[in-house]
């Protein structure tokens, strides 16, 4: 089957906390003021992850099935997974920590700054041992971010974009709906 990233399911090469005693970084309470790098805050509290993509967006993302809610033990929240033959897509609205958990070295995985998505700072997180998977994290609000995870199964690479390109397309589609 497919390998999903973003620590949403345990797998080899998945970004994970460096310690096993805590799964998430502790954060202070979010402030009401947006970060100077964000055009505004987009709070993810109460967002139903399977509503982050519209039916009209699915064909462009090569998704031919409805998303299904899944529990993300890593982020202690509900995610949405869209599985297609040969690839996996997952969106996770993270509300219990900020993107700094990845950029501050608290997690394993290689964070890399990328072009903002609709003006919101974004990073990719990859694991060298898992080149078929990539996560894009979008900094939506203080203490919150959106994870867009994309992976391609072996043998299907010619049918889908490169993992980080696929994750960025997924993040962009979700953010398009969040910023409306």
C-alpha positions in Angstrom: 0.0 0.0 0.0 1.2 3.5 0.3 3.5 5.1 2.8 2.3 8.3 4.4 4.6 10.9 5.9 4.4 13.7 8.4 4.5 11.3 11.3 0.8 10.6 10.7 1.5 6.9 10.7 4.5 5.1 11.9 6.9 4.1 9.1 10.6 4.0 8.4 11.9 7.4 7.5 9.0 9.2 9.1 9.8 12.6 10.8 9.5 12.0 14.5 10.3 13.7 17.8 13.9 13.2 18.9 12.8 12.0 22.3 10.2 9.3 22.9 8.9 10.8 26.1 7.0 13.7 24.5 5.4 13.6 21.1 4.8 17.3 20.7 6.7 20.4 21.7 5.1 22.5 24.4 4.1 25.9 23.3 3.0 29.0 25.0 -0.5 30.2 24.4 -0.8 31.8 21.0 -0.9 35.6 20.8 -3.6 37.5 19.0 -1.0 39.3 16.9 0.0 37.7 13.6 3.7 37.0 12.9 5.2 39.7 10.8 6.0 37.1 8.1 2.3 36.1 7.7 -0.2 38.3 5.8 -2.7 37.5 8.6 -3.6 34.6 10.9 -5.7 31.8 9.7 -6.7 29.8 12.8 -7.2 26.1 12.3 -9.2 25.4 15.5 -12.3 23.4 14.7 -11.4 22.9 11.0 -12.6 19.6 9.6 -9.7 18.4 7.6 -11.7 16.6 4.9 -13.4 19.9 4.0 -10.0 21.5 3.2 -10.3 20.3 -0.5 -13.3 20.8 -2.7 -14.7 18.2 -5.1 -13.6 20.5 -7.9 -10.0 20.5 -6.8 -9.6 16.7 -6.6 -9.1 15.9 -10.3 -6.2 18.4 -10.6 -4.6 16.6 -7.7 -5.2 13.2 -9.3 -7.5 12.2 -6.4 -10.4 10.1 -7.4 -11.9 9.2 -4.0 -13.4 11.1 -1.1 -11.1 11.8 1.8 -11.6 10.0 5.0 -10.9 11.2 8.5 -8.1 9.4 10.3 -6.6 9.9 13.7 -3.1 11.4 13.8 -1.6 10.1 17.0 1.6 12.1 16.4 -0.2 15.5 16.2 -3.0 14.3 18.6 -5.7 15.5 16.2 -7.8 14.3 13.2 -6.3 14.3 9.8 -7.8 13.6 6.4 -6.4 11.0 4.0 -7.0 10.7 0.3 -5.7 7.4 -1.0 -5.3 6.7 -4.7 -3.6 3.8 -6.4 0.1 4.6 -6.2 0.0 7.7 -4.0 -1.2 9.1 -0.7 -2.3 12.6 0.3 -2.9 13.8 3.8 -3.9 17.1 5.4 -3.4 17.7 9.1 -4.5 21.0 10.8 -2.1 21.2 13.7 -3.3 23.4 16.6 -1.1 22.3 19.6 2.3 23.6 18.4 3.9 26.0 16.0 5.9 25.3 13.0 9.0 26.1 15.1 8.8 22.5 16.3 10.3 21.7 12.9 12.5 24.7 12.3 13.9 24.8 15.8 15.6 21.4 15.6 13.2 19.7 18.0 12.3 17.0 15.4 14.2 14.7 13.1 13.6 15.4 9.4 15.2 17.9 7.2 13.3 21.2 7.1 13.9 23.5 4.1 12.4 26.9 3.6 10.3 27.2 0.4 8.4 29.9 -1.4 5.4 31.1 0.7 2.0 29.8 -0.1 -0.5 32.7 -0.5 2.0 34.8 1.5 2.2 32.3 4.4 5.7 31.0 5.3 6.2 27.3 4.4 8.8 24.6 4.7 9.3 21.2 3.3 10.3 18.4 5.7 12.0 15.3 4.2 13.7 12.3 5.6 16.7 11.2 3.5 15.8 7.5 4.0 12.4 8.1 2.5 12.8 9.9 -0.9 9.2 8.9 -1.9 7.6 11.2 0.7 7.5 14.9 1.5 5.6 17.1 3.9 4.9 20.8 3.4 4.2 22.7 6.6 2.4 26.1 6.2 2.6 28.6 9.1 -1.0 29.7 9.4 -1.1 31.3 12.9 0.9 31.5 16.1 1.0 28.0 17.5 -0.6 26.4 14.5 0.3 25.1 11.0 -1.1 23.0 8.2 0.7 19.8 7.2 0.3 18.6 3.6 1.8 15.2 3.2 2.3 13.5 -0.2 4.0 10.2 -1.0 4.4 8.1 -4.1 4.5 4.3 -4.1 7.4 2.5 -5.9 6.6 1.9 -9.5 4.1 4.8 -9.8 6.7 7.6 -10.0 5.9 8.3 -13.6 2.2 9.0 -12.8 2.6 11.6 -10.1 4.6 14.7 -9.4 7.8 14.5 -7.3 6.9 14.2 -3.6 7.7 17.8 -2.6 5.9 19.1 -5.7 2.8 17.0 -4.9 2.9 18.1 -1.2 3.1 21.8 -2.3 0.2 21.4 -4.7 -1.9 19.8 -1.9 -0.9 22.6 0.5 -1.7 25.3 -2.1 -5.2 23.8 -2.8 -6.0 23.6 0.9 -4.7 27.1 1.6 -6.7 28.5 -1.3 -9.8 27.4 0.6 -8.6 28.6 4.0 -7.8 32.1 2.9 -11.2 32.7 1.2 
